Amino acid sequence: MLRSVSFIARNLLITALLAALSLMVSAAEEGRQDLEEVPEPPELPSTVQSGEPIEPEVTIIKKEGATISEYRVNGQLYMIKITPDVGKPYYLIDNDGDGNLESRVNDIYSNISVPQWVIFKW
């Protein structure tokens, strides 16, 4: 008799679990029907919004024996490329933004300068 009671209790427990599971599934299906469609993403803004130029201003000066290219951003000189008529070009670079061109690089790929941007200036 003890075995028949445990068998009945086990069957009742399984039946209760299946009923609860079916209620959870039906509730989940009802919740899915209430979902709204995802709207399309907005169009991307244009690349320049502040009016500042994206590319640097380059001024090319041809002198006897060399061509000098001055690179400026917002009117501030940050690099000069000097290309002599004979020999390799070299660069004069302002590394810290103080206006002094303190670095000279003979080959741009052998001593690459890490890009640096001014975030705040006061």
C-alpha angles and dihedrals in degrees: 000000000000090000093052091051092051090046091052092045091050092050091048091050092050091047091050091049092049091049091050090048092051090050090052092049093049091048090051091050091051090051091053092055091058094057118113124224116264111252121236115266116259121257116270116257120246115275097245116050104150096052094243116134115254096208124055121257109250122200115192117203120186114206132168107289098003148045116226121203117192117200119204136175117196088351095303117122111230105159141018122197115201116196111187119204088240120036139016123318119251134196135225109206134191101217100180103034097244094123096254116115097219102158126072117194119188097186115027093208099050096058107024115192114223112243112256127190130190108237100174128015126183 
